[in-house]
Amino acid sequence: MSANASPEERYELITRRLQEVLGGESIKAILQEGRHPKCYLAGVEVTILLADVHAFLDNLKAPLELVAYRTKYYQHVLLAVFRTLGIPTSKLRFVEGSSYQLSREYNMDNYRLSAIVTEHDAKKAGAEVIKQVESPLLSGLLYPGMQALDEQYLGVDFQFGGVDQRKIFTFAELYLPRLGYAKRAHLMNAMVPGLAGGKMSASDPNSKIDFLDPPAVVKKKIKMAFCEPGNVTDNGLLAFVKAVLIPISELRIERLNGTDTVLEAGLGDQSPFIAEGAPEGTIFSIVRPEKFGGTVHYKNYEDIEKDFADEVIHPGDLKGAVTDAIIKVLTPIQELYSQNAEWKEAAEKAYPDPNAKKELKKKEKKKQNRPPQVANTRADTKVLPSAVPDPPAAPENNVDPSKREVADEKAGGAEKLPKEPNGAIPM
């Protein structure tokens, strides 16, 4: 997009590919005035809320001692993603929720809100976001109200989130005016299914790709992903192509053609996800051997979905293309991580290896149960610990798009993989 785009063009850019927009007229009015809309999370001033207090309130998902490291980790991740994609960060600000949510004014507004919101409305607002348990904690009822108040205290014009946030957004539209505050607009992305076909889960490492997953893990996860021939409804890979890979490919094409004057150069391989010799207008290519039909090129997502539904594209073809594209996206991010000691420390402390404590306890128990040793009094003899050889490394299991095995497309055969630090692209 040109930096001199009209208000209409800027609104189209802000809202393109979204599933739903609430209160879009207020954004249009701001653009017509020549102002930059301020967003709570181009041509907008973006505020990213590192919701540390929210994370603690959400059914104690993250202990307080880990929250500070996790906010640092996510800030590093997001900045790395923007830098590698070439997205400018000059109008981006990070705010930790605790920097204002513990203030006298905020808490007074929270009490005022609690005095007018019913338990029914608070529970309904958080139904899609707050973990639902048999005996819910009071903290889960506070969550929606705080997210509504954040819009006022962050000074934004609209809030951006997934469509699963819709009930909280309508809650905010209803109750903020009752406190004397303006009603904000709300922009919503569609939800991307997990690799197993259902909802993506932070507790299931096989349902998502993490930013720090090495290529071998990416290949293994995608090989195990549910990708039933002809099934376009519960297909997390197709959804990821539509929501992530094609938009990135289009941004790179616009940069190459000189039609976008906003994006920066980016890091790493910035070529779009198209094969050599692709016809003009191609935004995504699926490379496959000639004996299986040869490479196919697509100018829009709808044709990809249709070919998969008609079984023109085999699951192995789709998995191979998605694997290659994801690895290309993640490589420069992981290179930045390897060079950043602060980011690595934050990752280790934010997501400690749960097996490390178990191994330490086993070693301590084994040491306690070990019989006392008698010192050898011979001057020419030394007692050395016995050496235990490391187990051989498991062979890498790569995706071979040329194989036509349908049996391994089912999600039921998924292996357990080591848990990587959280922060996955929404896949």
KOLKOL-682354 format. One line per field, with one value per residue (C-alpha): residue number from 1; x, y, z. Coordinates in nm, 3 decimals, always signed. Layout:
# KOLKOL-682354
num = c(NUM | ...) $
east = c(X | ...) $
north = c(Y | ...) $
up = c(Z | ...) $
This chain:
# KOLKOL-682354
num = c(1 | 2 | 3 | 4 | 5 | 6 | 7 | 8 | 9 | 10 | 11 | 12 | 13 | 14 | 15 | 16 | 17 | 18 | 19 | 20 | 21 | 22 | 23 | 24 | 25 | 26 | 27 | 28 | 29 | 30 | 31 | 32 | 33 | 34 | 35 | 36 | 37 | 38 | 39 | 40 | 41 | 42 | 43 | 44 | 45 | 46 | 47 | 48 | 49 | 50 | 51 | 52 | 53 | 54 | 55 | 56 | 57 | 58 | 59 | 60 | 61 | 62 | 63 | 64 | 65 | 66 | 67 | 68 | 69 | 70 | 71 | 72 | 73 | 74 | 75 | 76 | 77 | 78 | 79 | 80 | 81 | 82 | 83 | 84 | 85 | 86 | 87 | 88 | 89 | 90 | 91 | 92 | 93 | 94 | 95 | 96 | 97 | 98 | 99 | 100 | 101 | 102 | 103 | 104 | 105 | 106 | 107 | 108 | 109 | 110 | 111 | 112 | 113 | 114 | 115 | 116 | 117 | 118 | 119 | 120 | 121 | 122 | 123 | 124 | 125 | 126 | 127 | 128 | 129 | 130 | 131 | 132 | 133 | 134 | 135 | 136 | 137 | 138 | 139 | 140 | 141 | 142 | 143 | 144 | 145 | 146 | 147 | 148 | 149 | 150 | 151 | 152 | 153 | 154 | 155 | 156 | 157 | 158 | 159 | 160 | 161 | 162 | 163 | 164 | 165 | 166 | 167 | 168 | 169 | 170 | 171 | 172 | 173 | 174 | 175 | 176 | 177 | 178 | 179 | 180 | 181 | 182 | 183 | 184 | 185 | 186 | 187 | 188 | 189 | 190 | 191 | 192 | 193 | 194 | 195 | 196 | 197 | 198 | 199 | 200 | 201 | 202 | 203 | 204 | 205 | 206 | 207 | 208 | 209 | 210 | 211 | 212 | 213 | 214 | 215 | 216 | 217 | 218 | 219 | 220 | 221 | 222 | 223 | 224 | 225 | 226 | 227 | 228 | 229 | 230 | 231 | 232 | 233 | 234 | 235 | 236 | 237 | 238 | 239 | 240 | 241 | 242 | 243 | 244 | 245 | 246 | 247 | 248 | 249 | 250 | 251 | 252 | 253 | 254 | 255 | 256 | 257 | 258 | 259 | 260 | 261 | 262 | 263 | 264 | 265 | 266 | 267 | 268 | 269 | 270 | 271 | 272 | 273 | 274 | 275 | 276 | 277 | 278 | 279 | 280 | 281 | 282 | 283 | 284 | 285 | 286 | 287 | 288 | 289 | 290 | 291 | 292 | 293 | 294 | 295 | 296 | 297 | 298 | 299 | 300 | 301 | 302 | 303 | 304 | 305 | 306 | 307 | 308 | 309 | 310 | 311 | 312 | 313 | 314 | 315 | 316 | 317 | 318 | 319 | 320 | 321 | 322 | 323 | 324 | 325 | 326 | 327 | 328 | 329 | 330 | 331 | 332 | 333 | 334 | 335 | 336 | 337 | 338 | 339 | 340 | 341 | 342 | 343 | 344 | 345 | 346 | 347 | 348 | 349 | 350 | 351 | 352 | 353 | 354 | 355 | 356 | 357 | 358 | 359 | 360 | 361 | 362 | 363 | 364 | 365 | 366 | 367 | 368 | 369 | 370 | 371 | 372 | 373 | 374 | 375 | 376 | 377 | 378 | 379 | 380 | 381 | 382 | 383 | 384 | 385 | 386 | 387 | 388 | 389 | 390 | 391 | 392 | 393 | 394 | 395 | 396 | 397 | 398 | 399 | 400 | 401 | 402 | 403 | 404 | 405 | 406 | 407 | 408 | 409 | 410 | 411 | 412 | 413 | 414 | 415 | 416 | 417 | 418 | 419 | 420 | 421 | 422 | 423 | 424 | 425 | 426 | 427) $
east = c(+0.000 | +0.122 | +0.192 | -0.046 | -0.342 | -0.693 | -0.904 | -1.103 | -0.787 | -0.650 | -0.976 | -0.967 | -0.610 | -0.694 | -0.997 | -0.900 | -0.919 | -1.101 | -1.399 | -1.598 | -1.584 | -1.795 | -1.818 | -1.630 | -1.792 | -1.594 | -1.268 | -1.378 | -1.454 | -1.106 | -0.945 | -1.154 | -1.023 | -0.669 | -0.580 | -0.403 | -0.640 | -0.492 | -0.524 | -0.515 | -0.352 | -0.142 | -0.135 | -0.234 | -0.058 | -0.053 | -0.044 | +0.035 | -0.083 | +0.141 | -0.141 | +0.050 | -0.233 | -0.484 | -0.258 | -0.257 | -0.634 | -0.713 | -0.753 | -0.390 | -0.255 | +0.075 | +0.224 | +0.322 | +0.692 | +0.679 | +0.461 | +0.738 | +0.962 | +0.677 | +0.597 | +0.964 | +0.963 | +0.656 | +0.792 | +1.109 | +0.901 | +0.673 | +0.954 | +1.146 | +0.840 | +0.781 | +1.149 | +1.176 | +0.857 | +0.968 | +0.684 | +0.781 | +0.775 | +0.808 | +0.438 | +0.437 | +0.437 | +0.437 | +0.253 | +0.248 | -0.095 | +0.045 | +0.191 | -0.159 | -0.398 | -0.272 | -0.334 | -0.593 | -0.793 | -0.809 | -0.913 | -1.181 | -1.323 | -1.305 | -1.512 | -1.759 | -1.790 | -1.837 | -2.126 | -2.328 | -2.227 | -2.422 | -2.253 | -2.444 | -2.307 | -1.949 | -1.955 | -2.116 | -1.860 | -1.566 | -1.720 | -1.507 | -1.183 | -1.169 | -1.098 | -1.428 | -1.406 | -1.656 | -1.587 | -1.484 | -1.275 | -1.385 | -1.080 | -1.243 | -1.536 | -1.301 | -1.123 | -1.386 | -1.435 | -1.062 | -1.029 | -1.306 | -1.139 | -0.809 | -0.955 | -1.002 | -0.674 | -0.468 | -0.635 | -0.721 | -0.986 | -1.038 | -0.932 | -0.812 | -0.845 | -0.976 | -1.344 | -1.343 | -1.320 | -1.653 | -1.853 | -1.595 | -1.604 | -1.984 | -1.957 | -1.718 | -1.950 | -2.236 | -2.068 | -1.798 | -2.062 | -2.234 | -1.915 | -1.912 | -1.648 | -1.666 | -1.765 | -1.479 | -1.475 | -1.363 | -1.185 | -1.181 | -0.970 | -1.104 | -0.980 | -0.728 | -0.778 | -0.493 | -0.288 | -0.508 | -0.814 | -0.980 | -0.910 | -0.546 | -0.429 | -0.131 | -0.109 | -0.082 | +0.249 | +0.135 | -0.158 | +0.062 | +0.396 | +0.606 | +0.832 | +1.140 | +1.056 | +1.359 | +1.301 | +1.301 | +1.022 | +0.824 | +0.845 | +0.740 | +0.445 | +0.313 | +0.359 | +0.138 | -0.119 | -0.476 | -0.516 | -0.787 | -0.815 | -1.095 | -1.173 | -1.155 | -1.364 | -1.132 | -0.805 | -0.560 | -0.303 | -0.540 | -0.653 | -0.290 | -0.224 | -0.521 | -0.461 | -0.079 | +0.116 | -0.081 | -0.090 | +0.289 | +0.341 | +0.126 | +0.316 | +0.644 | +0.509 | +0.389 | +0.734 | +0.906 | +0.672 | +0.724 | +0.354 | +0.411 | +0.608 | +0.539 | +0.715 | +1.085 | +1.334 | +1.281 | +1.533 | +1.625 | +1.478 | +1.203 | +1.091 | +0.718 | +0.599 | +0.593 | +0.800 | +1.042 | +0.869 | +0.527 | +0.289 | +0.219 | -0.038 | +0.066 | +0.061 | +0.126 | +0.280 | +0.271 | +0.576 | +0.540 | +0.702 | +0.587 | +0.461 | +0.203 | +0.093 | +0.382 | +0.399 | +0.072 | +0.038 | -0.248 | -0.367 | -0.610 | -0.687 | -1.027 | -0.869 | -0.637 | -0.932 | -1.132 | -0.845 | -0.799 | -1.172 | -1.168 | -0.856 | -0.649 | -0.403 | -0.288 | -0.234 | +0.135 | +0.159 | -0.002 | +0.209 | +0.531 | +0.445 | +0.336 | +0.647 | +0.883 | +0.701 | +0.690 | +1.059 | +1.137 | +0.936 | +1.085 | +1.453 | +1.535 | +1.336 | +1.539 | +1.862 | +1.772 | +1.696 | +2.034 | +2.209 | +2.008 | +2.121 | +1.840 | +1.573 | +1.723 | +1.729 | +1.367 | +1.264 | +1.442 | +1.291 | +0.946 | +0.907 | +1.134 | +1.175 | +0.924 | +1.143 | +1.449 | +1.315 | +1.211 | +1.559 | +1.716 | +1.493 | +1.581 | +1.953 | +1.918 | +1.717 | +1.970 | +2.252 | +2.076 | +2.022 | +2.381 | +2.582 | +2.880 | +3.209 | +3.533 | +3.825 | +4.107 | +4.428 | +4.670 | +4.863 | +4.882 | +4.508 | +4.228 | +3.854 | +3.679 | +3.303 | +3.183 | +3.106 | +2.756 | +2.738 | +2.473 | +2.183 | +2.207 | +2.021 | +1.689 | +1.693 | +1.524 | +1.182 | +1.138 | +0.831 | +0.841 | +0.570 | +0.617 | +0.486 | +0.119 | +0.042 | -0.299 | -0.285 | -0.051 | -0.283 | -0.500 | -0.443 | -0.468 | -0.113 | +0.050 | +0.371 | +0.456 | +0.712 | +0.919 | +0.739 | +0.886 | +0.849 | +0.502 | +0.418 | +0.308 | +0.167 | -0.203 | -0.214) $
north = c(+0.000 | +0.348 | +0.586 | +0.833 | +0.595 | +0.736 | +0.683 | +0.418 | +0.231 | +0.247 | +0.110 | -0.175 | -0.256 | -0.250 | -0.478 | -0.710 | -1.085 | -1.030 | -1.246 | -0.968 | -0.596 | -0.431 | -0.051 | -0.001 | +0.339 | +0.489 | +0.377 | +0.528 | +0.858 | +0.870 | +0.801 | +1.072 | +1.318 | +1.229 | +1.076 | +0.745 | +0.501 | +0.351 | -0.024 | -0.248 | -0.569 | +0.007 | +0.334 | +0.269 | +0.313 | -0.038 | -0.112 | -0.471 | -0.554 | -0.804 | -0.926 | -1.045 | -0.992 | -1.151 | -1.456 | -1.503 | -1.460 | -1.715 | -2.015 | -1.983 | -2.094 | -1.922 | -1.888 | -1.533 | -1.619 | -1.720 | -1.437 | -1.174 | -1.399 | -1.491 | -1.127 | -1.072 | -1.385 | -1.279 | -0.930 | -1.078 | -1.314 | -1.045 | -0.802 | -1.079 | -1.173 | -0.810 | -0.755 | -1.068 | -0.986 | -0.627 | -0.474 | -0.132 | -0.113 | +0.265 | +0.297 | -0.009 | +0.006 | -0.272 | -0.223 | -0.462 | -0.482 | -0.456 | -0.113 | +0.040 | -0.234 | -0.205 | +0.170 | +0.329 | +0.469 | +0.138 | -0.057 | +0.198 | +0.158 | -0.219 | -0.189 | +0.041 | -0.214 | -0.499 | -0.307 | -0.307 | -0.633 | -0.948 | -1.283 | -1.416 | -1.147 | -1.183 | -1.561 | -1.543 | -1.288 | -1.511 | -1.842 | -1.877 | -1.749 | -1.845 | -2.209 | -2.367 | -2.585 | -2.749 | -2.505 | -2.176 | -1.925 | -1.567 | -1.451 | -1.577 | -1.339 | -1.040 | -1.114 | -0.977 | -0.655 | -0.589 | -0.648 | -0.392 | -0.136 | -0.189 | -0.015 | +0.304 | +0.294 | +0.216 | +0.504 | +0.304 | +0.347 | -0.023 | -0.362 | -0.650 | -1.018 | -1.356 | -1.417 | -1.618 | -1.278 | -1.162 | -1.197 | -0.994 | -0.729 | -0.696 | -0.690 | -0.393 | -0.216 | -0.253 | -0.163 | +0.098 | +0.363 | +0.290 | +0.404 | +0.719 | +0.594 | +0.578 | +0.261 | +0.123 | -0.067 | -0.431 | -0.625 | -1.004 | -1.263 | -1.608 | -1.888 | -2.128 | -2.498 | -2.691 | -2.951 | -3.228 | -3.068 | -2.937 | -2.630 | -2.541 | -2.611 | -2.462 | -2.782 | -3.003 | -2.938 | -3.150 | -2.918 | -2.622 | -2.507 | -2.306 | -2.027 | -2.207 | -2.551 | -2.673 | -2.800 | -3.167 | -3.102 | -2.895 | -3.181 | -3.439 | -3.235 | -3.165 | -3.526 | -3.628 | -3.352 | -3.451 | -3.402 | -3.634 | -3.643 | -3.412 | -3.281 | -2.900 | -2.844 | -2.965 | -2.905 | -2.698 | -2.697 | -2.544 | -2.288 | -2.194 | -2.151 | -1.915 | -1.715 | -1.694 | -1.821 | -1.654 | -1.311 | -1.329 | -1.436 | -1.145 | -0.894 | -1.015 | -0.994 | -0.636 | -0.544 | -0.700 | -0.518 | -0.187 | -0.143 | -0.132 | +0.163 | +0.089 | -0.245 | -0.260 | -0.506 | -0.788 | -1.054 | -1.388 | -1.530 | -1.286 | -1.467 | -1.543 | -1.902 | -1.959 | -2.192 | -2.082 | -2.022 | -1.958 | -1.757 | -1.392 | -1.352 | -1.668 | -1.631 | -1.993 | -2.298 | -2.665 | -2.845 | -3.215 | -3.469 | -3.488 | -3.843 | -3.702 | -3.417 | -3.174 | -2.841 | -2.647 | -2.269 | -2.078 | -1.718 | -1.740 | -1.959 | -2.069 | -2.269 | -2.447 | -2.546 | -2.664 | -2.880 | -3.035 | -3.103 | -3.265 | -3.463 | -3.306 | -3.219 | -3.513 | -3.458 | -3.532 | -3.252 | -3.001 | -3.110 | -3.075 | -2.720 | -2.609 | -2.759 | -2.577 | -2.244 | -2.262 | -2.346 | -2.049 | -1.820 | -1.954 | -1.968 | -1.593 | -1.577 | -1.862 | -1.701 | -1.387 | -1.606 | -1.781 | -1.439 | -1.295 | -1.408 | -1.215 | -1.382 | -1.727 | -1.666 | -1.549 | -1.863 | -2.097 | -1.931 | -1.876 | -2.236 | -2.453 | -2.814 | -3.010 | -3.320 | -3.146 | -3.154 | -3.518 | -3.616 | -3.417 | -3.590 | -3.931 | -3.855 | -3.731 | -4.039 | -4.268 | -4.091 | -4.129 | -4.502 | -4.566 | -4.776 | -4.601 | -4.647 | -4.757 | -4.539 | -4.713 | -4.662 | -4.759 | -4.455 | -4.571 | -4.634 | -4.389 | -4.455 | -4.323 | -4.305 | -4.548 | -4.391 | -4.440 | -4.387 | -4.152 | -4.320 | -4.304 | -4.014 | -4.100 | -4.086 | -3.783 | -3.857 | -3.634 | -3.564 | -3.718 | -3.551 | -3.810 | -4.095 | -4.163 | -4.300 | -4.204 | -4.416 | -4.172 | -3.878 | -3.973 | -3.777 | -4.081 | -4.193 | -3.880 | -3.925 | -3.731 | -3.460 | -3.260 | -2.946 | -2.632 | -2.277 | -2.143 | -1.865 | -2.035 | -1.869 | -1.928 | -2.266) $
up = c(+0.000 | -0.076 | +0.212 | +0.038 | +0.035 | +0.065 | +0.381 | +0.194 | +0.092 | +0.446 | +0.589 | +0.337 | +0.439 | +0.811 | +0.775 | +0.487 | +0.553 | +0.884 | +0.971 | +1.139 | +1.221 | +1.492 | +1.486 | +1.162 | +1.105 | +1.394 | +1.231 | +0.898 | +1.073 | +1.229 | +0.890 | +0.724 | +0.985 | +0.878 | +1.216 | +1.280 | +1.454 | +1.769 | +1.799 | +2.107 | +2.026 | +0.820 | +0.911 | +1.269 | +1.601 | +1.748 | +2.120 | +2.217 | +2.566 | +2.743 | +2.965 | +3.269 | +3.519 | +3.279 | +3.244 | +3.620 | +3.650 | +3.377 | +3.608 | +3.725 | +3.387 | +3.461 | +3.813 | +3.902 | +3.912 | +3.541 | +3.412 | +3.402 | +3.193 | +2.961 | +2.887 | +2.797 | +2.583 | +2.385 | +2.332 | +2.181 | +1.962 | +1.826 | +1.751 | +1.572 | +1.364 | +1.260 | +1.176 | +0.964 | +0.773 | +0.716 | +0.917 | +1.063 | +1.443 | +1.483 | +1.567 | +1.790 | +2.169 | +2.425 | +2.754 | +3.048 | +3.205 | +3.557 | +3.472 | +3.504 | +3.620 | +3.978 | +3.996 | +4.224 | +3.931 | +3.743 | +4.050 | +4.134 | +3.782 | +3.823 | +4.142 | +3.965 | +3.686 | +3.933 | +4.088 | +3.765 | +3.591 | +3.673 | +3.731 | +3.428 | +3.195 | +3.321 | +3.286 | +2.940 | +2.817 | +2.906 | +2.798 | +2.483 | +2.634 | +3.002 | +3.077 | +3.183 | +3.494 | +3.729 | +4.013 | +3.844 | +4.034 | +4.091 | +3.889 | +3.569 | +3.624 | +3.657 | +3.328 | +3.079 | +3.273 | +3.285 | +2.911 | +2.857 | +3.084 | +2.901 | +2.596 | +2.800 | +2.988 | +2.677 | +2.494 | +2.182 | +1.914 | +1.843 | +1.971 | +1.754 | +1.841 | +1.736 | +1.679 | +2.003 | +2.177 | +2.033 | +2.356 | +2.548 | +2.275 | +2.287 | +2.669 | +2.639 | +2.393 | +2.642 | +2.969 | +2.892 | +2.801 | +3.134 | +3.305 | +3.093 | +2.848 | +2.467 | +2.284 | +2.075 | +1.747 | +1.735 | +1.460 | +1.459 | +1.282 | +1.202 | +1.428 | +1.272 | +1.362 | +1.519 | +1.335 | +1.475 | +1.314 | +1.632 | +1.842 | +1.888 | +2.243 | +2.425 | +2.632 | +2.321 | +2.142 | +1.845 | +1.771 | +1.677 | +1.539 | +1.783 | +1.665 | +1.795 | +1.655 | +1.456 | +1.098 | +1.204 | +1.456 | +1.204 | +0.952 | +1.209 | +1.336 | +0.988 | +0.883 | +1.178 | +1.113 | +1.030 | +0.656 | +0.526 | +0.145 | +0.027 | +0.378 | +0.376 | +0.689 | +0.967 | +0.788 | +0.993 | +0.713 | +0.457 | +0.716 | +0.780 | +0.409 | +0.389 | +0.707 | +0.718 | +0.418 | +0.137 | +0.311 | +0.366 | +0.005 | -0.121 | +0.096 | -0.051 | -0.406 | -0.345 | -0.212 | -0.515 | -0.754 | -0.579 | -0.507 | -0.130 | +0.006 | +0.374 | +0.426 | +0.509 | +0.359 | +0.609 | +0.711 | +0.557 | +0.238 | +0.136 | -0.178 | -0.201 | -0.178 | -0.552 | -0.768 | -1.036 | -1.367 | -1.208 | -1.429 | -1.347 | -1.069 | -0.882 | -0.503 | -0.397 | -0.563 | -0.467 | -0.599 | -0.683 | -0.919 | -1.281 | -1.228 | -0.984 | -1.209 | -1.175 | -0.994 | -0.967 | -0.928 | -0.770 | -0.798 | -0.503 | -0.202 | -0.329 | -0.615 | -0.368 | -0.152 | -0.455 | -0.584 | -0.242 | -0.210 | -0.556 | -0.451 | -0.729 | -0.450 | -0.240 | +0.137 | +0.086 | -0.171 | +0.064 | +0.361 | +0.162 | +0.048 | +0.396 | +0.557 | +0.320 | +0.365 | +0.744 | +0.770 | +0.543 | +0.772 | +1.096 | +0.994 | +1.031 | +1.356 | +1.501 | +1.382 | +1.580 | +1.882 | +1.863 | +1.871 | +2.163 | +2.511 | +2.684 | +2.472 | +2.536 | +2.910 | +2.903 | +2.711 | +2.952 | +3.260 | +3.110 | +2.996 | +3.212 | +3.107 | +3.323 | +3.294 | +3.440 | +3.799 | +3.763 | +3.649 | +3.934 | +4.189 | +4.043 | +4.069 | +4.428 | +4.528 | +4.360 | +4.543 | +4.877 | +4.820 | +4.707 | +4.961 | +5.121 | +4.936 | +5.106 | +5.013 | +4.833 | +5.035 | +4.759 | +4.647 | +4.286 | +4.248 | +4.166 | +4.188 | +3.876 | +3.809 | +3.546 | +3.210 | +3.074 | +2.697 | +2.562 | +2.379 | +2.000 | +1.838 | +1.681 | +1.299 | +1.146 | +1.003 | +0.701 | +0.496 | +0.150 | -0.061 | -0.334 | -0.118 | -0.146 | +0.199 | +0.330 | +0.644 | +0.821 | +0.754 | +1.050 | +1.370 | +1.595 | +1.534 | +1.671 | +1.866 | +2.178 | +2.107 | +2.353 | +2.456 | +2.302 | +2.439 | +2.375 | +2.129 | +1.821 | +1.504 | +1.524 | +1.340) $
